[in-house]
Amino acid sequence: MAVWNPAQYLRYSDLRTRPSYDLAQRIRLVNPRRIVDLGCGPGNSTDVCAERWPEASILGIDNSPAMIEKARAAWPDREWEIADIAQWVYGGTRETFDVIFSSAALQWVPDHATLFPRLLGHLRPGGVLAIQMPAYDATPNAVMREQAADPAWRRWFPEGRAEEWLSHPLERYHEILAPHASSLDLWATDYLQIMPNFEAIVEWYKGTGLRPYLGAIRDEAEQKRFLAEYAERLRPHYPASSSGDVLFSFRRLFIVAS
């Protein structure tokens, strides 16, 4: 899989961080002592937790050395760890937490039916599991999947797909978590993001959803051709508004369980 690029990811840091604020505000704990941010990236979501609970001890975990390096450079006094989330959850830690926070990360970890109840098991009494993920069925994601399945790209995608991320409908998360949680809050938010032009949407996905596809193409010229074709396929879905900018609706799923 392609490595994470902190600079590309942070090109739209305000838009990427806003859901972390929305998630943190729905957590009713007044004074959590110990928090972990799973998939902390360059530390922007961890900083949201630090602002919300300045007295808490917070650990940021990410499997990308580049992201952790960026986080450490920005906040050298905070606690950061390079670790795979699944390995950490299933066998890497025995520590428990007042808040397990994860913003736009757990969609990259498989088997949510097993993972999410296991996360609840790492909570202290009265603790909260708070998760935010992008919705799986967004048009740009469907377009990149369709393109990878095209026979013209079979050289790079022999199975007709990339090894990518997955999130489920909220009803599925209710089914997974309700037997294990005493309290469960599920909702979705559509963020109408105003982009300066269509090309900005492609740049947005280069930092996240397109990574597995570009990572599978081990030829720079072919990567550029894939991006050009992707832009051509996607452009009709995002016409310019009367003011010249482009409206980019992005749906995110939220889960708060205890």
Residue, then its C-alpha position, 0 to 999 in steps of 0.5 A: m500500500a502507498v505510504w502516507n504523505p503528511a503534506q498532501y493530507l494537510r492541504y485541506s487540514d481545516l476540512r479534515t479536522r472539522p469532523s474531529y471537533d464535531l465528534a469530540q463535542r458529543i463526548r460527555l465525559v467531563n474529565p477523562r484522565r487517559i485518552v488514545d487517538l487511534g490513527c492520529g495521522p499528523g496529530n491534528s485530531t489528537d490536538v482536538c482532544a488536547e483542546r477539549w480535555p487539556e488535563a488528560s494524558i493523550l497517546g497518539i497512535d499511527n502506523s505511518p512513520a511519516m505521520i508520526e514524525k510530523a506529529r512529533a515535530a509539531w507537538p514534541d512534548r506529547e506521546w506518540e507511537i508508531a503501531d498498527i491499529a489491529q495489532w495494537v488492539y488485539g495484542g499490543t496493549r493491556e492498557t485501558f482508557d477513558v476515551i478511545f478516539s478515532s477520526a477517519a482511520l478505522q475504515w482502513v482496519p478490517d473486520h469491524a464486527t470483531l474490532f469494534p466490540r474489542l475496542l469497547g473492552h479496552l475502555r475503563p468503567g464509564g469510558v467512551l468509544a468515539i469513531q468517525m469514518p467516511a461513508y463508503d458509497a460516495t461517488p468519487n470512491a465508486v468511480m475509482r473502483e469502477q476504473a480499477a475494474d476496467p480491463a484496461w487497468r487489469r495489469w495493475f489490478p489483476e483482481g479488478r480492485a485495490e486493497e482499500w478501505l471499508s465502512h458499513p451503513l450505520e444500521r450495521y454498526h448498531e447491530i455490531l455494538a448494541p449487544h455490547a454497549s449500554s449507550l449508543d449514539l449513531w449519526a451521519t453528517d453531510y459536509l458541503q465543502i466548497m472547493p475552489n475548482f474541480e481539480a481540488i477534489v482530485e487533490w483531496y482524494k490523492g491524500t486519502g482514498l486514491r492512495p491504494y490505487l496509486g500505490a498499486i501502480r508501480d510506474e509514474a507515467e501510469q499513475k499520471r494516466f490513471l489520475a487523468e482518466y479518473a479526473e475525466r470520469l469524475r468531472p461530470h459529477y462536480p460541475a462548477s457553481s454559478s460563482g465558479d467554485v465547486l460544491f463537494s458533498f462529503r458524508r461522514l459516519f459518527i459512532v459514540a458508544s459506552 
